[in-house]
């Protein structure tokens, strides 16, 4: 396909825009043009139309290519370059925190369930209670700690509370309020994290010192091979594939584990 597009660029007197199906596909196509004429990435059709870029690429929902005489522009689709492909798109939200750990709704809490307060540690949820503060009624989350100590957390501060993820919730250790027990536990955990991090850094340094002969990748043969895959790669799949290819082209041994839920395309990767 690269030879075909280069021949077309040499013969066509106008400007050319490649229409990619997705952002992931756009990056894949750009990779094919390494060391050759790389298309300029444009935000959309209008930005290309208003520019004077001769060869560009953009994400566009278009099935058939076309040639416009005034202005002299050719739009080339993926189907024209590589043949028809089935589309498969999965939308995945990337979240900064573990979704299972955050209590997003009070209905998720059962009476007696262990929870973790960010500043006070593990306690048990004892329901909602209405408290008057400075003449204003407000709802508070009632948490019970060791020695029957109580903590009332405003509902507006729900983000400070997360699920207890220990092995056995019924045997969750309750902390004592004001004892410094939770702070000591966090400090000890932090020290262990630093120890593990130091070990990992040492291990990584030893691995980085090893060298090997890099693999060679024929872009045309590789792209011809992946056309047999009947579905559109998800962004996660494409990112993983690109990372693995970078590993193989490196002079260091690959050290990568591909993980994913059942049915999310590990075999295809």
DRENBAVEX-557432 format. One record per residue (C-alpha): residue number from 1; residue in one letter; y, z, x. Coordinates in nm, 4 decimals, decimal comma, always signed. Each point is the difference from the previous one (the first is absolute). Layout:
REM DRENBAVEX-557432
> NUM  a  Y  Z  X
...
REM end
This chain:
REM DRENBAVEX-557432
> 1  x  +0,0000  +0,0000  +0,0000
> 2  x  +0,2420  +0,0644  +0,2872
> 3  x  -0,0406  -0,3528  +0,1327
> 4  x  +0,0596  -0,1414  -0,3468
> 5  x  +0,3186  +0,1959  -0,0534
> 6  x  +0,1290  -0,0887  +0,3477
> 7  x  -0,0629  -0,3684  -0,0679
> 8  x  +0,1837  +0,0309  -0,3306
> 9  x  +0,2943  +0,1741  +0,1691
> 10  x  +0,0261  -0,2821  +0,2524
> 11  x  -0,0024  -0,2689  -0,2692
> 12  x  +0,2024  +0,1661  -0,2769
> 13  x  +0,3759  -0,0319  +0,0488
> 14  x  +0,0991  +0,2886  -0,2249
> 15  x  -0,0577  +0,3734  -0,0104
> 16  x  -0,3373  +0,1640  -0,0693
> 17  x  -0,0856  +0,3252  -0,1771
> 18  x  -0,3519  +0,1468  -0,0119
> 19  x  -0,0696  +0,1996  -0,3174
> 20  x  -0,2285  +0,2969  +0,0712
> 21  x  -0,1836  +0,1727  -0,2840
> 22  x  +0,0612  +0,3552  +0,1217
> 23  x  +0,1746  +0,1902  +0,2772
> 24  x  -0,3345  +0,0542  +0,1695
> 25  x  -0,0781  -0,3713  -0,0119
> 26  x  +0,3458  -0,0753  +0,1375
> 27  x  -0,0706  +0,2118  +0,3085
> 28  x  -0,3406  -0,1655  +0,0432
> 29  x  +0,1490  -0,3490  -0,0088
> 30  x  +0,2697  +0,0971  +0,2495
> 31  x  -0,2739  +0,1211  +0,2351
> 32  x  -0,1486  -0,3504  -0,0016
> 33  x  +0,3209  -0,1404  +0,1446
> 34  x  -0,0010  +0,2200  +0,3100
> 35  x  +0,1086  -0,1963  +0,3070
> 36  x  +0,0986  -0,2845  -0,2323
> 37  x  +0,2859  -0,0673  -0,2407
> 38  x  +0,0212  +0,3299  -0,1887
> 39  x  +0,1529  -0,0251  -0,3500
> 40  x  +0,3036  +0,2168  -0,0666
> 41  x  -0,0724  +0,2665  -0,2604
> 42  x  +0,2347  -0,0217  -0,2991
> 43  x  +0,0501  +0,2493  -0,2804
> 44  x  -0,0383  -0,2556  -0,2791
> 45  x  +0,0675  -0,3577  -0,1100
> 46  x  +0,3733  +0,0534  -0,0459
> 47  x  +0,0480  +0,1399  +0,3496
> 48  x  -0,1801  -0,3033  +0,1446
> 49  x  +0,2013  -0,2391  -0,2155
> 50  x  +0,3285  +0,1501  +0,1193
> 51  x  -0,1011  -0,0095  +0,3663
> 52  x  -0,0361  -0,2861  +0,2462
> 53  x  -0,3407  +0,1131  +0,1314
> 54  x  -0,2236  -0,3028  +0,0554
> 55  x  -0,3385  +0,1751  -0,0178
> 56  x  -0,0498  +0,3238  -0,1947
> 57  x  -0,2477  +0,2071  -0,1991
> 58  x  +0,0445  +0,2259  -0,3030
> 59  x  -0,2052  +0,1771  -0,2662
> 60  x  +0,0166  -0,2220  -0,3095
> 61  x  -0,2073  -0,0135  -0,3178
> 62  x  -0,0571  -0,3751  -0,0002
> 63  x  -0,3287  -0,1884  -0,0340
> 64  x  +0,0979  -0,3590  +0,0824
> 65  x  +0,2102  -0,1332  +0,2834
> 66  x  +0,2920  -0,2351  -0,0494
> 67  x  +0,2591  -0,2121  +0,1775
> 68  x  +0,3648  +0,0060  -0,1035
> 69  x  +0,2108  -0,2995  +0,1002
> 70  x  +0,3435  +0,1618  -0,0328
> 71  x  +0,0065  +0,2165  +0,2025
> 72  x  -0,2925  -0,1366  +0,1995
> 73  x  -0,2457  +0,2919  -0,0198
> 74  x  -0,3795  +0,0215  -0,0039
> 75  x  -0,1799  +0,3047  -0,1389
> 76  x  -0,3592  +0,0416  +0,1199
> 77  x  -0,2385  +0,2458  -0,1660
> 78  x  -0,2993  +0,1814  +0,1456
> 79  x  -0,2285  -0,2009  -0,2270
> 80  x  +0,1225  -0,3178  +0,1684
> 81  x  -0,0551  +0,1430  +0,3458
> 82  x  -0,3279  +0,1851  -0,0403
> 83  x  -0,1464  -0,0873  -0,3403
> 84  x  -0,0146  +0,2008  -0,3238
> 85  x  -0,0667  +0,3718  +0,0309
> 86  x  -0,0671  +0,2592  -0,2691
> 87  x  +0,2693  +0,2625  -0,0322
> 88  x  -0,0767  +0,3687  +0,0126
> 89  x  +0,2846  +0,2494  +0,0159
> 90  x  -0,0176  +0,3733  +0,0110
> 91  x  +0,3064  +0,2170  -0,0203
> 92  x  -0,0317  +0,3140  +0,2070
> 93  x  +0,2583  +0,2713  +0,0152
> 94  x  +0,0537  +0,1627  +0,3358
> 95  x  +0,0805  +0,3637  -0,0379
> 96  x  +0,1325  +0,2325  +0,2640
> 97  x  -0,2063  +0,2947  -0,1216
> 98  x  -0,3597  +0,0352  -0,1157
> 99  x  +0,0017  -0,0731  -0,3732
> 100  x  -0,2896  +0,2408  -0,0618
> 101  x  +0,1862  +0,2834  +0,1694
> 102  x  +0,3181  -0,0137  -0,2071
> 103  x  +0,0065  +0,1668  -0,3375
> 104  x  +0,1956  -0,2618  -0,1925
> 105  x  -0,0418  +0,1463  -0,3428
> 106  x  -0,0469  +0,3540  -0,1256
> 107  x  -0,2849  -0,1197  -0,2203
> 108  x  -0,2040  -0,0548  +0,3166
> 109  x  -0,0029  +0,3750  +0,0666
> 110  x  -0,2634  +0,2238  -0,1578
> 111  x  +0,0378  +0,3720  -0,0411
> 112  x  -0,1319  +0,1691  +0,3113
> 113  x  +0,0045  -0,3168  +0,2109
> 114  x  +0,0850  +0,0625  +0,3664
> 115  x  +0,3168  -0,1721  +0,1185
> 116  x  +0,1944  -0,0045  +0,3259
> 117  x  +0,3675  +0,0884  +0,0128
> 118  x  +0,1719  -0,1601  +0,2964
> 119  x  +0,1643  +0,3263  +0,1107
> 120  x  -0,2376  +0,2698  -0,1270
> 121  x  -0,3510  -0,1427  +0,0268
> 122  x  -0,2958  +0,0117  -0,2387
> 123  x  +0,0358  +0,1670  -0,3390
> 124  x  -0,1385  -0,0511  -0,3499
> 125  x  +0,1728  -0,1705  -0,2890
> 126  x  +0,0496  +0,2362  -0,2949
> 127  x  +0,1933  -0,2217  -0,2369
> 128  x  +0,3642  -0,0467  -0,0979
> 129  x  +0,2395  +0,2788  -0,0792
> 130  x  +0,3557  +0,0010  -0,1358
> 131  x  +0,2452  +0,2139  +0,1974
> 132  x  +0,3692  +0,0614  -0,0600
> 133  x  +0,2129  -0,0308  +0,3141
> 134  x  +0,3750  +0,0635  -0,0231
> 135  x  -0,0153  -0,0451  -0,3752
> 136  x  -0,1837  -0,3328  +0,0228
> 137  x  -0,3601  -0,0394  -0,1133
> 138  x  -0,2226  -0,2041  +0,2266
> 139  x  -0,3674  -0,0809  +0,0410
> 140  x  -0,1804  +0,1258  +0,3075
> 141  x  -0,3482  -0,0525  +0,1406
> 142  x  -0,1806  +0,3319  +0,0308
> 143  x  -0,2079  +0,0293  +0,3187
> 144  x  -0,2116  +0,2999  +0,0894
> 145  x  -0,0753  +0,0981  +0,3594
> 146  x  -0,2061  +0,2695  +0,1727
> 147  x  +0,0419  +0,3567  -0,1256
> 148  x  +0,1171  -0,1436  -0,3356
> 149  x  +0,3360  -0,0986  +0,1492
> 150  x  +0,1898  -0,2476  -0,2148
> 151  x  +0,2187  -0,2958  +0,0868
> 152  x  +0,2089  -0,1901  -0,2549
> 153  x  +0,0824  -0,3564  +0,0992
> 154  x  +0,2577  -0,2021  -0,1995
> 155  x  -0,1525  -0,3063  -0,1620
> 156  x  +0,2684  -0,2021  +0,1793
> 157  x  -0,1632  +0,1036  +0,3308
> 158  x  -0,3422  -0,1344  -0,0965
> 159  x  -0,0003  -0,2186  +0,3120
> 160  x  -0,0531  +0,3159  +0,2091
> 161  x  -0,3438  +0,0465  -0,1560
> 162  x  -0,3057  -0,2067  +0,0895
> 163  x  -0,3691  +0,0094  -0,0799
> 164  x  -0,2362  +0,2234  +0,1914
> 165  x  -0,2415  -0,2348  +0,1745
> 166  x  -0,2467  +0,2533  +0,1395
> 167  x  -0,3739  -0,0318  -0,0467
> 168  x  -0,0416  +0,2597  -0,2767
> 169  x  +0,3063  +0,0609  -0,2225
> 170  x  -0,1610  +0,3100  -0,1528
> 171  x  -0,0095  +0,1645  +0,3429
> 172  x  +0,3464  -0,1054  +0,1109
> 173  x  +0,1536  +0,2730  +0,2216
> 174  x  +0,3156  +0,1433  -0,1575
> 175  x  +0,2854  +0,0800  +0,2370
> 176  x  +0,2171  +0,3115  -0,0080
> 177  x  +0,3656  -0,0604  -0,0737
> 178  x  +0,2400  +0,1112  +0,2729
> 179  x  -0,2791  +0,0738  +0,2489
> 180  x  +0,0589  -0,2978  +0,2278
> 181  x  -0,3666  -0,0921  -0,0480
> 182  x  +0,0803  -0,3527  -0,1190
> 183  x  +0,2437  -0,0639  +0,2854
> 184  x  -0,2602  +0,1142  +0,2538
> 185  x  -0,2613  -0,2241  -0,1593
> 186  x  +0,2351  -0,2988  +0,0156
> 187  x  +0,0911  +0,0777  +0,3609
> 188  x  -0,3671  +0,0235  +0,0957
> 189  x  -0,0738  -0,3284  -0,1764
> 190  x  +0,2926  -0,1632  +0,1798
> 191  x  -0,1349  +0,1168  +0,3360
> 192  x  -0,3398  -0,1483  -0,0828
> 193  x  +0,1671  -0,3263  -0,0949
> 194  x  +0,1753  -0,0099  +0,3377
> 195  x  -0,3311  +0,0682  +0,1767
> 196  x  -0,1720  -0,2807  -0,1886
> 197  x  +0,2953  -0,2309  +0,0666
> 198  x  -0,0204  +0,0732  +0,3733
> 199  x  -0,3721  -0,0806  +0,0009
> 200  x  +0,0622  -0,3241  -0,1888
> 201  x  +0,2759  -0,1007  +0,2415
> 202  x  -0,2294  +0,0606  +0,2957
> 203  x  -0,2778  -0,1986  -0,1664
> 204  x  +0,2402  -0,2827  -0,0821
> 205  x  +0,1256  -0,0073  +0,3595
> 206  x  -0,3559  -0,0352  +0,1325
> 207  x  -0,0731  -0,2809  -0,2437
> 208  x  +0,3275  -0,1763  +0,0802
> 209  x  -0,0942  -0,0029  +0,3681
> 210  x  -0,3086  -0,2123  -0,0693
> 211  x  +0,0370  -0,3778  +0,0235
> 212  x  -0,2046  -0,3001  -0,1113
> 213  x  +0,0279  -0,3765  -0,0314
> 214  x  +0,2017  -0,0872  -0,3152
> 215  x  -0,1571  -0,2205  -0,2649
> 216  x  +0,1467  -0,3409  -0,0693
> 217  x  +0,1016  -0,1089  -0,3494
> 218  x  +0,0152  -0,3614  -0,1132
> 219  x  +0,2573  +0,0165  -0,2799
> 220  x  -0,1103  -0,3235  -0,1688
> 221  x  -0,3696  +0,0933  -0,0018
> 222  x  +0,0789  +0,3512  -0,1168
> 223  x  +0,2158  -0,1179  -0,2875
> 224  x  -0,2630  -0,2549  -0,1006
> 225  x  -0,2548  +0,2843  -0,0084
> 226  x  +0,2059  +0,2351  -0,2186
> 227  x  +0,0560  -0,2709  -0,2600
> 228  x  -0,3585  +0,0689  -0,1113
> 229  x  +0,1137  +0,3414  -0,1241
> 230  x  +0,0583  -0,0666  -0,3736
> 231  x  +0,2582  +0,2733  -0,0630
> 232  x  +0,3520  +0,0776  +0,1082
> 233  x  +0,0070  +0,2775  +0,2585
> 234  x  +0,1833  +0,3134  -0,1055
> 235  x  +0,2850  +0,1193  +0,2255
> 236  x  -0,2271  +0,2783  +0,1252
> 237  x  -0,2798  -0,2426  +0,0838
> 238  x  +0,2356  -0,2377  +0,1781
> 239  x  +0,1557  +0,2816  +0,2014
> 240  x  -0,3449  +0,1215  +0,1061
> 241  x  -0,1155  -0,3506  +0,0928
> 242  x  +0,3115  -0,0601  +0,2098
> 243  x  -0,0463  +0,3339  +0,1775
> 244  x  -0,3627  -0,0811  +0,0814
> 245  x  +0,0953  -0,3416  +0,1354
> 246  x  +0,2648  +0,1627  +0,2194
> 247  x  -0,2697  +0,2372  +0,1292
> 248  x  -0,2335  -0,2878  +0,0853
> 249  x  +0,2751  -0,1893  +0,1816
> 250  x  +0,0888  +0,3098  +0,2017
> 251  x  -0,1418  +0,0789  +0,3442
> 252  x  -0,1087  +0,3441  -0,1241
> 253  x  -0,3282  +0,0735  -0,1831
> 254  x  +0,0347  +0,0187  -0,3774
> 255  x  -0,0068  +0,3515  -0,1436
> 256  x  +0,0501  -0,0376  -0,3743
> 257  x  -0,1729  +0,1193  -0,3159
> 258  x  +0,0623  -0,1855  -0,3275
> 259  x  -0,0008  +0,2402  -0,2961
> 260  x  +0,0492  -0,0652  -0,3699
> 261  x  -0,1268  +0,0841  -0,3463
> 262  x  -0,2961  -0,1860  -0,1464
> 263  x  +0,0983  -0,3428  -0,1271
> 264  x  +0,3274  -0,0227  +0,1937
> 265  x  -0,1048  -0,2824  +0,2325
> 266  x  -0,1338  +0,1538  +0,3226
> 267  x  -0,2794  -0,2590  +0,0220
> 268  x  +0,2470  -0,2877  -0,0231
> 269  x  +0,2082  +0,1528  +0,2797
REM end
